[in-house]
Amino acid sequence: MSGRNPFTTISSHYVVVPVDNIDTDQIIPARFLKVTDKKGLGESVFCDWRRTPDGKVNEDFPMNRPDAAGAKILVAGDNFGCGSSREHAPWALVGWGLSVVVATSFADIFKGNAMKNGLLPVAVDAAFQAKLVETRRANPKARISVDLPAQTITLEGSPAVRFEIDPFAKECLVHGIDELGYLLERLPDIERYEAKHP
C-alpha cells in the first residue's frame, strides 16, 4: 500500500535528547499499547519524561520547550530504540511530527519498524553527534538537512556527512510506499511471470 509522502530531503531545526539507551518503553509507555490506531499516539510520546508525576508539563524536557515546536528531526544518544519490539514507538515519534532520528546507533528491530513507518533512522559517528548537540545548545535555531537519495546529512554551515541505509528500505521511503505497495507496483511483471509458469 502507498499513502505516505515520498521521503526525499528534510530540512528542519532539531530537538536534542542526548541520552543513551532510550528504550521503547520510554518512547511510548506500555499503558498506551492497547490501541491499534496510530491516531493520537504523538501526544503520548515520552509521556513519563514530558510530564511530572503529578501530571503537569515538565518544562525542562527538550521536546516541551517552545523552540522544539515544529522540529522534524530528533538527535539522541547511542542505542536508540532498544527494549521491546513495539511498533507503537515509531508511530508515536511520527505522530509527534518527527521524520528523522539521528543517533550513533539503533536497536535493529526499532530500526526496521521505523523505516516501515516512514521514520528515517540516521546513524552517525560520536564526533558528529556531539557536534550536533553542542551546536543546538549554542543556537536553538540551528538546522539540519537530510538528503535520503544522496544519503547525506548536513549541519548548516558544515560539510555533508554520508550515512548508510538498506537499499530496499530506501526505495520504499523515497517512493512513499511500504512492502505491499512495492509488490503492487510490480503486479504486471508478476502476472507476466505467472502466465509463463502455469
Backbone as ProteinMPNN parsed JSONL, in Angstrom:
{"seq_chain_A": "MSGRNPFTTISSHYVVVPVDNIDTDQIIPARFLKVTDKKGLGESVFCDWRRTPDGKVNEDFPMNRPDAAGAKILVAGDNFGCGSSREHAPWALVGWGLSVVVATSFADIFKGNAMKNGLLPVAVDAAFQAKLVETRRANPKARISVDLPAQTITLEGSPAVRFEIDPFAKECLVHGIDELGYLLERLPDIERYEAKHP", "coords_chain_A": {"N_chain_A": [[0.838, -1.19, 0.0], [0.384, 2.309, -0.585], [0.465, 5.751, 0.283], [1.901, 7.166, 2.068], [3.912, 10.113, 2.292], [6.352, 10.704, -0.205], [9.781, 10.394, 0.659], [12.302, 12.555, 0.438], [14.171, 14.991, 0.746], [14.742, 16.394, 3.892], [14.668, 19.337, 5.7], [15.253, 21.024, 8.616], [14.876, 22.677, 11.83], [16.054, 21.269, 14.936], [15.552, 18.949, 17.674], [17.058, 17.977, 20.733], [17.677, 15.116, 22.583], [19.879, 14.034, 24.455], [20.508, 11.255, 25.323], [21.68, 8.028, 26.122], [20.724, 4.666, 25.221], [17.884, 4.854, 25.058], [14.905, 3.376, 25.532], [12.114, 1.535, 24.073], [9.969, 1.58, 25.807], [10.281, 3.922, 27.14], [9.968, 5.677, 25.045], [7.288, 5.23, 24.27], [5.205, 4.502, 26.709], [4.097, 1.355, 28.171], [1.395, 1.326, 28.888], [0.039, 2.604, 26.888], [-0.217, 0.888, 24.802], [-2.482, -0.47, 24.152], [-3.968, 0.442, 22.088], [-4.783, 0.142, 18.601], [-4.652, 1.884, 16.646], [-2.921, 4.517, 15.094], [-3.55, 7.119, 15.557], [-3.326, 9.98, 17.571], [-1.242, 9.015, 19.163], [1.099, 10.474, 19.152], [0.796, 12.452, 21.049], [1.423, 11.172, 23.363], [4.067, 10.472, 23.296], [7.172, 9.878, 24.838], [5.946, 10.208, 27.315], [6.278, 9.848, 30.145], [8.514, 11.315, 30.61], [7.921, 13.788, 29.648], [5.976, 14.671, 31.293], [5.411, 15.526, 34.741], [5.332, 13.56, 37.824], [2.869, 14.285, 38.949], [1.348, 14.896, 36.79], [1.703, 17.305, 35.489], [3.037, 19.481, 32.925], [6.381, 18.939, 32.078], [8.51, 21.353, 31.957], [11.191, 21.438, 31.521], [11.905, 19.385, 29.878], [13.339, 18.639, 26.74], [11.623, 18.374, 24.407], [9.378, 19.7, 25.135], [9.894, 22.358, 25.174], [9.449, 25.688, 23.895], [11.069, 26.237, 21.627], [11.288, 23.814, 20.393], [9.063, 23.253, 18.985], [7.557, 22.128, 16.036], [9.837, 20.891, 15.079], [11.379, 18.508, 12.981], [13.303, 16.69, 13.268], [15.013, 14.568, 15.472], [17.692, 14.395, 17.684], [19.493, 11.995, 19.299], [21.137, 9.822, 21.745], [23.241, 6.955, 22.05], [22.356, 3.649, 20.856], [19.57, 3.84, 20.343], [16.113, 3.174, 20.773], [16.124, 0.658, 21.927], [15.122, -2.336, 23.773], [11.746, -3.518, 23.966], [9.902, -4.781, 21.064], [7.935, -3.088, 20.142], [5.853, -1.64, 17.716], [4.549, 0.65, 18.106], [6.285, 2.6, 18.992], [7.791, 3.958, 16.805], [5.41, 4.877, 15.599], [4.471, 6.735, 17.497], [6.543, 8.629, 17.562], [6.506, 9.607, 14.915], [3.919, 10.555, 14.976], [4.193, 12.709, 16.695], [5.478, 14.433, 15.045], [7.945, 13.982, 13.95], [10.377, 13.181, 11.431], [12.879, 12.171, 11.144], [15.326, 10.437, 13.035], [18.339, 10.924, 14.619], [21.178, 9.242, 15.676], [23.924, 7.582, 17.383], [23.789, 4.872, 17.174], [21.306, 2.3, 16.547], [18.751, 0.161, 17.869], [18.172, -2.933, 16.305], [15.542, -3.994, 15.705], [13.871, -1.808, 16.238], [14.887, -0.059, 14.333], [14.162, -1.303, 11.902], [11.329, -1.258, 12.171], [10.947, 1.499, 12.255], [11.693, 2.416, 9.662], [9.762, 1.123, 8.149], [7.598, 2.578, 8.773], [7.864, 5.134, 7.837], [9.752, 6.678, 9.181], [12.954, 7.893, 9.359], [15.914, 6.431, 10.395], [19.012, 7.688, 11.186], [22.284, 6.878, 11.392], [25.169, 8.148, 12.879], [28.635, 9.075, 13.471], [30.241, 9.355, 16.738], [31.558, 11.788, 17.079], [30.356, 13.547, 15.235], [27.739, 13.48, 16.172], [28.108, 14.636, 18.692], [28.834, 17.186, 17.877], [26.431, 18.061, 16.739], [24.825, 18.167, 19.038], [26.15, 20.11, 20.586], [26.069, 22.331, 18.886], [23.315, 22.804, 18.721], [22.828, 23.484, 21.362], [24.124, 25.922, 21.518], [22.792, 27.359, 19.583], [19.537, 27.453, 19.215], [18.105, 27.649, 16.856], [19.475, 26.332, 14.948], [19.935, 24.301, 12.015], [19.348, 21.184, 10.348], [19.928, 19.302, 7.407], [18.669, 16.537, 5.705], [19.339, 14.399, 3.174], [17.913, 11.944, 1.6], [17.972, 10.482, -0.953], [20.659, 11.037, -1.705], [21.897, 10.109, 0.506], [22.963, 11.691, 2.639], [23.723, 13.762, 5.468], [23.553, 17.004, 6.704], [24.829, 19.514, 8.696], [23.937, 22.795, 9.067], [26.133, 24.977, 7.473], [28.301, 23.293, 7.583], [30.317, 20.585, 6.209], [28.758, 17.958, 4.265], [27.774, 14.778, 5.58], [28.009, 11.337, 5.015], [25.583, 8.701, 5.284], [24.527, 5.311, 5.946], [22.059, 3.083, 4.557], [19.636, 0.493, 4.245], [19.133, -0.693, 0.979], [16.567, -1.518, -0.061], [14.759, -0.543, 1.871], [15.31, 2.15, 1.575], [14.384, 2.609, -1.051], [11.631, 2.192, -0.72], [10.986, 4.251, 1.114], [11.725, 6.578, -0.326], [9.873, 6.494, -2.391], [7.524, 6.584, -1.041], [6.107, 4.293, -0.241], [5.063, 1.09, 1.156], [6.005, -2.37, 1.882], [3.974, -3.886, 0.674], [2.95, -2.062, -1.168], [5.189, -1.851, -2.794], [5.204, -4.414, -3.971], [2.73, -4.354, -5.309], [3.194, -2.396, -7.219], [4.68, -3.822, -8.954], [3.016, -5.629, -10.063], [2.165, -6.11, -12.825], [4.538, -7.303, -13.86], [4.687, -9.559, -12.247], [2.344, -10.884, -12.982], [2.905, -11.432, -15.665], [5.025, -13.204, -15.358], [3.716, -15.278, -13.985], [1.931, -16.075, -15.962], [3.624, -17.321, -17.765], [4.405, -19.48, -16.345], [2.428, -21.602, -15.702]], "CA_chain_A": [[0.0, 0.0, 0.0], [1.08, 3.574, -0.539], [-0.277, 6.656, 1.141], [2.854, 8.015, 2.764], [4.578, 11.076, 1.431], [7.717, 10.332, -0.585], [10.814, 10.981, 1.514], [13.477, 12.924, -0.352], [15.041, 15.819, 1.579], [14.14, 17.066, 5.048], [15.484, 20.396, 6.288], [14.482, 21.446, 9.778], [15.541, 22.811, 13.12], [16.01, 19.951, 15.55], [15.47, 18.856, 19.128], [18.088, 17.059, 21.223], [17.517, 14.368, 23.836], [21.18, 13.37, 24.36], [20.509, 10.164, 26.295], [21.957, 6.712, 25.556], [19.856, 3.533, 25.58], [16.467, 5.202, 25.181], [14.182, 2.187, 25.091], [10.783, 1.784, 23.508], [9.027, 1.864, 26.889], [10.415, 5.355, 27.421], [9.389, 6.391, 23.898], [5.832, 5.123, 24.421], [4.991, 3.567, 27.823], [3.284, 0.175, 27.873], [-0.049, 1.553, 29.095], [-0.551, 3.159, 25.657], [-0.119, -0.111, 23.737], [-3.775, -1.125, 23.93], [-4.572, 0.953, 20.861], [-4.304, -0.407, 17.328], [-4.712, 3.019, 15.735], [-1.822, 5.443, 15.335], [-4.067, 8.456, 15.836], [-3.215, 10.481, 18.93], [-0.102, 8.491, 19.906], [2.126, 11.504, 19.264], [0.595, 13.205, 22.286], [1.923, 10.376, 24.484], [5.482, 10.143, 23.126], [7.989, 10.236, 26.01], [4.975, 10.737, 28.281], [6.775, 9.867, 31.519], [9.55, 12.342, 30.685], [7.319, 15.081, 29.316], [5.069, 15.023, 32.386], [5.863, 15.251, 36.095], [4.475, 12.529, 38.427], [1.514, 14.775, 39.225], [0.659, 15.115, 35.528], [1.974, 18.624, 34.909], [4.033, 19.509, 31.852], [7.764, 19.129, 32.505], [9.006, 22.396, 31.051], [12.622, 21.252, 31.288], [12.166, 18.347, 28.882], [13.613, 19.34, 25.471], [10.525, 18.385, 23.439], [8.317, 20.581, 25.637], [10.308, 23.764, 25.097], [8.868, 26.37, 22.721], [11.921, 26.191, 20.432], [11.204, 22.482, 19.782], [7.819, 23.143, 18.206], [7.728, 22.015, 14.589], [11.066, 20.182, 14.695], [11.145, 17.243, 12.294], [14.476, 15.847, 13.482], [15.417, 14.338, 16.857], [19.051, 13.901, 17.878], [19.568, 11.262, 20.559], [22.455, 9.253, 22.027], [23.588, 5.668, 21.47], [21.455, 2.514, 21.042], [18.203, 4.366, 20.412], [15.045, 2.242, 20.435], [16.338, -0.68, 22.462], [13.981, -2.821, 24.546], [10.755, -4.343, 23.278], [9.809, -4.558, 19.616], [6.656, -2.427, 19.848], [5.783, -0.754, 16.557], [3.963, 1.908, 18.574], [7.336, 3.594, 19.223], [7.878, 4.861, 15.654], [4.122, 5.538, 15.404], [4.385, 7.887, 18.393], [7.52, 9.637, 17.128], [5.956, 10.218, 13.705], [2.727, 11.293, 15.392], [4.621, 13.987, 17.29], [5.903, 15.285, 13.934], [9.315, 13.689, 13.537], [10.64, 12.425, 10.207], [14.237, 11.637, 11.222], [16.02, 10.331, 14.322], [19.787, 10.813, 14.446], [21.818, 8.676, 16.858], [25.159, 6.896, 17.0], [23.377, 3.528, 16.772], [19.898, 1.989, 16.773], [18.381, -1.236, 18.023], [17.813, -3.44, 14.973], [14.1, -4.122, 15.486], [13.332, -0.454, 16.136], [15.328, 0.499, 13.047], [13.295, -1.855, 10.872], [9.982, -0.721, 12.369], [10.952, 2.922, 11.912], [11.703, 2.602, 8.21], [8.482, 0.645, 7.625], [6.559, 3.543, 9.14], [8.171, 6.462, 7.321], [10.687, 7.385, 10.058], [14.303, 7.566, 8.908], [16.975, 6.414, 11.403], [20.308, 8.047, 10.599], [23.387, 6.605, 12.312], [26.353, 8.98, 12.651], [29.66, 8.772, 14.467], [30.103, 10.072, 18.005], [32.054, 13.159, 16.944], [29.33, 14.352, 14.558], [26.606, 13.586, 17.089], [28.482, 15.628, 19.713], [28.783, 18.496, 17.227], [25.022, 18.42, 16.637], [24.349, 18.507, 20.382], [26.756, 21.378, 21.008], [25.562, 23.399, 18.021], [21.93, 23.086, 19.135], [22.906, 24.161, 22.663], [24.538, 27.304, 21.281], [21.865, 28.027, 18.679], [18.31, 26.666, 19.09], [17.571, 27.736, 15.501], [20.348, 25.579, 14.038], [19.162, 23.418, 11.137], [19.955, 20.004, 9.73], [19.304, 18.825, 6.178], [18.894, 15.119, 5.437], [19.052, 14.091, 1.777], [17.871, 10.487, 1.542], [18.531, 9.936, -2.195], [22.122, 11.142, -1.696], [22.34, 9.514, 1.773], [23.83, 12.63, 3.352], [23.18, 14.63, 6.498], [24.366, 18.221, 6.721], [24.577, 20.562, 9.674], [24.06, 24.077, 8.373], [27.452, 25.585, 7.549], [29.339, 22.263, 7.681], [30.282, 19.631, 5.09], [27.805, 16.848, 4.356], [28.276, 13.503, 6.091], [27.25, 10.24, 4.411], [25.085, 7.651, 6.16], [24.156, 4.085, 5.248], [20.679, 2.626, 4.702], [19.286, -0.661, 3.434], [18.632, -0.205, -0.321], [15.138, -1.731, -0.229], [14.083, 0.423, 2.742], [15.479, 3.46, 0.953], [13.481, 2.712, -2.198], [10.262, 2.345, -0.212], [10.843, 5.586, 1.702], [11.801, 7.6, -1.372], [8.656, 6.443, -3.198], [6.347, 6.7, -0.178], [5.349, 3.04, -0.263], [5.523, 0.03, 2.033], [6.337, -3.589, 1.146], [2.838, -4.265, -0.176], [2.934, -1.119, -2.282], [6.289, -2.237, -3.683], [4.762, -5.57, -4.749], [1.635, -3.965, -6.193], [3.761, -1.668, -8.352], [5.275, -4.809, -9.859], [1.977, -6.606, -10.393], [2.232, -6.548, -14.229], [5.667, -8.231, -14.022], [4.319, -10.802, -11.566], [1.33, -11.558, -13.805], [3.567, -11.978, -16.86], [5.78, -14.371, -14.925], [2.762, -16.343, -13.68], [1.354, -16.565, -17.21], [4.598, -18.187, -18.384], [4.66, -20.635, -15.475], [1.109, -22.016, -15.182]], "C_chain_A": [[0.874, 1.24, 0.0], [0.301, 4.476, 0.398], [0.63, 7.544, 1.972], [3.428, 9.005, 1.764], [5.953, 10.544, 1.044], [8.734, 11.083, 0.266], [12.015, 11.288, 0.63], [14.457, 13.716, 0.519], [14.226, 16.476, 2.686], [15.122, 18.1, 5.551], [14.683, 21.02, 7.414], [15.406, 21.846, 10.921], [15.341, 21.483, 13.843], [15.97, 20.052, 17.074], [16.441, 17.774, 19.582], [17.657, 16.434, 22.549], [18.765, 13.485, 23.925], [21.367, 12.266, 25.399], [20.802, 8.859, 25.559], [20.893, 5.713, 26.005], [18.418, 3.95, 25.864], [15.669, 4.015, 24.645], [12.757, 2.522, 24.682], [9.737, 2.051, 24.587], [9.129, 3.319, 27.336], [9.807, 6.174, 26.279], [7.867, 6.386, 23.99], [5.549, 4.068, 25.503], [3.942, 2.501, 27.513], [1.788, 0.426, 28.01], [-0.739, 2.128, 27.861], [-0.601, 2.126, 24.525], [-1.431, -0.812, 23.437], [-4.399, -0.695, 22.607], [-3.98, 0.252, 19.637], [-4.311, 0.664, 16.245], [-3.593, 3.985, 16.094], [-2.296, 6.815, 15.819], [-3.917, 8.816, 17.317], [-2.0, 9.998, 19.701], [1.005, 9.526, 20.08], [2.015, 12.325, 20.538], [1.195, 12.485, 23.483], [3.401, 10.019, 24.354], [6.283, 10.696, 24.306], [7.139, 10.755, 27.17], [5.545, 10.86, 29.692], [7.94, 10.833, 31.698], [8.96, 13.73, 30.448], [6.362, 15.58, 30.4], [5.714, 14.724, 33.725], [4.943, 14.188, 36.7], [3.052, 12.994, 38.732], [0.765, 15.19, 37.96], [0.9, 16.461, 34.874], [3.038, 18.52, 33.822], [5.419, 19.778, 32.447], [8.431, 20.108, 31.541], [10.496, 22.27, 30.751], [12.914, 20.192, 30.229], [12.284, 18.995, 27.506], [12.438, 19.43, 24.507], [9.35, 19.25, 23.89], [8.663, 22.059, 25.502], [9.76, 24.414, 23.826], [9.725, 26.254, 21.467], [11.947, 24.805, 19.783], [10.003, 22.344, 18.858], [8.12, 23.103, 16.707], [8.981, 21.306, 14.139], [10.717, 18.847, 14.063], [12.273, 16.242, 12.525], [14.789, 15.781, 14.969], [16.842, 13.813, 16.851], [19.12, 13.268, 19.266], [20.981, 10.704, 20.74], [22.667, 7.928, 21.326], [22.484, 4.646, 21.739], [20.0, 2.953, 21.205], [17.203, 3.28, 20.017], [15.27, 0.828, 20.923], [15.105, -1.124, 23.262], [13.028, -3.62, 23.681], [10.581, -3.916, 21.825], [8.596, -3.747, 19.203], [6.732, -1.436, 18.683], [5.188, 0.601, 16.941], [5.026, 2.992, 18.767], [7.539, 4.503, 18.002], [6.551, 5.549, 15.345], [4.052, 6.816, 16.224], [5.341, 9.0, 17.969], [7.03, 10.366, 15.884], [4.729, 11.062, 14.059], [3.045, 12.631, 16.025], [5.06, 14.976, 16.202], [7.297, 15.005, 13.415], [9.361, 12.897, 12.233], [11.974, 11.695, 10.267], [14.651, 11.537, 12.688], [17.492, 10.109, 14.014], [20.377, 10.292, 15.756], [23.111, 8.001, 16.42], [24.909, 5.421, 16.672], [21.918, 3.325, 17.148], [19.74, 0.498, 17.053], [17.813, -1.726, 16.697], [16.311, -3.487, 14.734], [13.461, -2.749, 15.374], [13.673, 0.14, 14.77], [14.439, 0.001, 11.914], [11.88, -1.311, 10.963], [9.895, 0.74, 11.947], [10.842, 3.116, 10.403], [10.406, 2.14, 7.573], [7.356, 1.638, 7.884], [6.918, 4.984, 8.773], [9.086, 7.307, 8.188], [12.098, 6.946, 9.705], [15.291, 7.587, 10.076], [18.325, 6.667, 10.738], [21.398, 7.841, 11.647], [24.614, 7.425, 11.911], [27.406, 8.627, 13.696], [29.542, 9.704, 15.673], [30.55, 11.534, 17.89], [31.009, 14.053, 16.281], [28.11, 14.523, 15.452], [26.889, 14.634, 18.16], [28.438, 17.042, 19.142], [27.339, 18.974, 17.086], [24.479, 18.894, 17.988], [24.869, 19.879, 20.789], [26.236, 22.546, 20.172], [24.147, 23.794, 18.429], [21.898, 23.819, 20.473], [23.244, 25.643, 22.476], [23.528, 28.076, 20.452], [20.609, 27.18, 18.477], [17.691, 26.697, 17.692], [18.431, 26.993, 14.478], [19.531, 24.56, 13.255], [20.028, 22.277, 10.605], [19.196, 19.718, 8.442], [19.673, 17.359, 5.987], [18.418, 14.831, 4.018], [19.084, 12.567, 1.638], [18.388, 9.943, 0.214], [20.057, 9.968, -2.227], [22.746, 10.473, -0.472], [23.346, 10.408, 2.496], [23.035, 13.396, 4.402], [24.125, 15.807, 6.647], [23.907, 19.137, 7.839], [24.87, 21.881, 8.99], [25.447, 24.679, 8.58], [28.595, 24.597, 7.634], [29.25, 21.32, 6.479], [29.267, 18.518, 5.339], [28.516, 15.589, 4.847], [27.395, 12.394, 5.523], [26.772, 9.262, 5.479], [24.643, 6.469, 5.32], [22.688, 3.749, 5.512], [20.467, 1.423, 3.804], [18.655, -0.189, 2.121], [17.121, -0.381, -0.514], [14.336, -0.747, 0.627], [14.164, 1.83, 2.146], [14.506, 3.633, -0.203], [12.034, 2.93, -1.748], [10.035, 3.74, 0.352], [10.807, 6.665, 0.626], [10.516, 7.653, -2.196], [7.377, 6.5, -2.365], [5.466, 5.466, -0.176], [5.873, 2.108, 0.834], [5.774, -1.227, 1.205], [5.212, -4.006, 0.202], [2.744, -3.336, -1.385], [4.016, -1.432, -3.302], [5.87, -3.409, -4.577], [3.675, -5.199, -5.75], [2.137, -3.187, -7.407], [4.344, -2.616, -9.393], [4.281, -5.884, -10.274], [2.004, -7.029, -11.862], [3.367, -7.539, -14.478], [5.335, -9.591, -13.407], [3.32, -11.59, -12.418], [1.945, -12.148, -15.066], [4.35, -13.247, -16.506], [4.833, -15.558, -14.675], [2.155, -16.937, -14.963], [2.308, -17.527, -17.927], [4.848, -19.467, -17.599], [3.343, -21.108, -14.863], [1.227, -23.204, -14.231]], "O_chain_A": [[1.984, 1.22, 0.53], [-0.457, 3.983, 1.234], [0.189, 8.555, 2.517], [3.429, 8.768, 0.556], [6.653, 9.986, 1.889], [8.562, 12.267, 0.555], [12.671, 10.374, 0.131], [15.46, 13.17, 0.977], [13.159, 17.039, 2.442], [16.285, 17.783, 5.804], [13.566, 21.493, 7.201], [16.56, 21.421, 10.984], [14.539, 20.658, 13.406], [16.302, 21.078, 17.667], [16.625, 16.77, 18.893], [17.319, 17.134, 23.503], [18.728, 12.322, 23.523], [22.262, 12.331, 26.241], [20.239, 8.608, 24.494], [20.247, 5.895, 27.038], [17.802, 3.454, 26.808], [15.744, 3.687, 23.461], [12.263, 3.626, 24.909], [8.719, 2.684, 24.309], [8.163, 3.879, 27.855], [9.209, 7.226, 26.508], [7.229, 7.423, 23.808], [5.646, 2.87, 25.236], [3.031, 2.711, 26.712], [0.993, -0.204, 27.313], [-1.968, 2.142, 27.791], [-0.989, 2.46, 23.406], [-1.485, -1.667, 22.553], [-5.26, -1.39, 22.068], [-2.824, -0.173, 19.646], [-4.016, 0.392, 15.081], [-3.345, 4.241, 17.273], [-1.53, 7.572, 16.415], [-4.325, 8.06, 18.198], [-1.732, 10.505, 20.791], [1.765, 9.465, 21.047], [3.013, 12.834, 21.048], [1.452, 13.109, 24.513], [3.939, 9.329, 25.22], [6.091, 11.841, 24.716], [7.567, 11.637, 27.915], [5.32, 11.867, 30.363], [8.315, 11.139, 32.83], [9.448, 14.723, 30.988], [5.987, 16.752, 30.423], [6.484, 13.771, 33.841], [3.872, 13.931, 36.149], [2.13, 12.18, 38.768], [-0.321, 15.765, 38.038], [0.353, 16.732, 33.806], [3.838, 17.584, 33.808], [5.604, 20.72, 33.217], [8.86, 19.732, 30.451], [11.005, 22.917, 29.836], [14.038, 20.104, 29.734], [11.438, 19.807, 27.132], [12.264, 20.456, 23.85], [8.43, 19.502, 23.112], [7.802, 22.917, 25.7], [9.626, 23.751, 22.798], [9.191, 26.179, 20.361], [12.563, 24.634, 18.731], [9.938, 21.422, 18.044], [8.85, 23.947, 16.187], [9.187, 21.126, 12.939], [9.848, 18.132, 14.561], [12.222, 15.106, 12.053], [14.828, 16.806, 15.648], [17.166, 12.892, 16.101], [18.843, 13.918, 20.274], [21.9, 11.055, 20.0], [22.322, 7.776, 20.154], [21.76, 4.757, 22.729], [19.296, 2.487, 22.101], [17.417, 2.556, 19.045], [14.674, -0.111, 20.395], [14.152, -0.358, 23.406], [13.456, -4.321, 22.763], [11.039, -2.852, 21.408], [8.255, -3.718, 18.021], [7.559, -0.524, 18.671], [5.307, 1.575, 16.198], [4.707, 4.18, 18.713], [7.467, 5.723, 18.15], [6.549, 6.688, 14.878], [3.629, 7.858, 15.725], [4.987, 10.178, 18.014], [7.122, 11.591, 15.799], [4.528, 12.145, 13.509], [2.268, 13.579, 15.914], [5.023, 16.19, 16.401], [7.784, 15.713, 12.533], [8.502, 12.056, 11.967], [12.191, 10.724, 9.542], [14.368, 12.432, 13.485], [17.849, 9.217, 13.244], [20.103, 10.842, 16.823], [23.367, 7.862, 15.224], [25.709, 4.791, 15.982], [21.361, 4.069, 17.955], [20.499, -0.324, 16.539], [17.056, -1.011, 16.041], [15.843, -3.067, 13.675], [12.604, -2.533, 14.517], [12.828, 0.769, 14.134], [14.011, 0.784, 11.066], [11.291, -0.941, 9.948], [8.902, 1.17, 11.359], [10.005, 3.881, 9.925], [9.983, 2.7, 6.562], [6.286, 1.544, 7.282], [6.357, 5.933, 9.32], [9.2, 8.514, 7.976], [12.407, 5.756, 9.747], [15.494, 8.635, 10.688], [18.725, 5.935, 9.832], [21.436, 8.538, 12.661], [25.042, 7.401, 10.757], [27.107, 7.961, 14.687], [28.833, 10.709, 15.63], [29.978, 12.413, 18.535], [30.797, 15.187, 16.712], [27.512, 15.598, 15.484], [26.013, 15.43, 18.498], [28.053, 17.985, 19.833], [27.051, 20.154, 17.289], [23.766, 19.895, 18.066], [24.11, 20.713, 21.283], [25.991, 23.629, 20.703], [23.818, 24.98, 18.477], [21.043, 24.677, 20.693], [22.721, 26.504, 23.183], [23.406, 29.294, 20.587], [20.614, 26.272, 17.645], [16.844, 25.863, 17.374], [18.145, 27.023, 13.282], [18.552, 24.018, 13.767], [21.243, 22.395, 10.442], [17.976, 19.871, 8.383], [20.841, 16.984, 6.093], [17.24, 14.999, 3.701], [20.158, 11.971, 1.565], [19.187, 9.007, 0.232], [20.684, 9.03, -2.72], [23.961, 10.288, -0.409], [24.419, 9.966, 2.907], [21.839, 13.644, 4.245], [25.343, 15.637, 6.709], [22.731, 19.493, 7.918], [25.935, 22.06, 8.401], [25.886, 24.869, 9.714], [29.75, 25.005, 7.747], [28.219, 21.265, 5.809], [28.961, 18.184, 6.484], [29.694, 15.368, 4.566], [26.169, 12.502, 5.547], [27.471, 9.02, 6.464], [24.411, 6.607, 4.119], [22.145, 4.089, 6.563], [21.051, 1.339, 2.724], [17.736, 0.629, 2.143], [16.463, 0.5, -1.068], [13.346, -0.183, 0.161], [13.204, 2.598, 2.207], [13.87, 4.68, -0.329], [11.309, 3.744, -2.32], [8.996, 4.349, 0.094], [9.96, 7.558, 0.661], [10.11, 8.724, -2.648], [6.275, 6.469, -2.913], [4.24, 5.564, -0.118], [6.965, 2.302, 1.367], [5.761, -1.174, -0.025], [5.462, -4.427, -0.928], [2.486, -3.789, -2.5], [3.808, -1.301, -4.508], [6.138, -3.411, -5.779], [3.684, -5.661, -6.891], [1.575, -3.302, -8.496], [4.483, -2.262, -10.564], [4.674, -6.934, -10.782], [1.875, -8.222, -12.135], [3.193, -8.506, -15.218], [5.659, -10.636, -13.971], [3.435, -12.808, -12.557], [1.56, -13.236, -15.496], [4.34, -14.228, -17.25], [5.104, -16.683, -15.092], [1.9, -18.139, -15.041], [1.86, -18.443, -18.616], [5.429, -20.421, -18.117], [3.158, -21.028, -13.648], [0.219, -23.676, -13.706]]}, "name": "protein", "num_of_chains": 1, "seq": "MSGRNPFTTISSHYVVVPVDNIDTDQIIPARFLKVTDKKGLGESVFCDWRRTPDGKVNEDFPMNRPDAAGAKILVAGDNFGCGSSREHAPWALVGWGLSVVVATSFADIFKGNAMKNGLLPVAVDAAFQAKLVETRRANPKARISVDLPAQTITLEGSPAVRFEIDPFAKECLVHGIDELGYLLERLPDIERYEAKHP"}
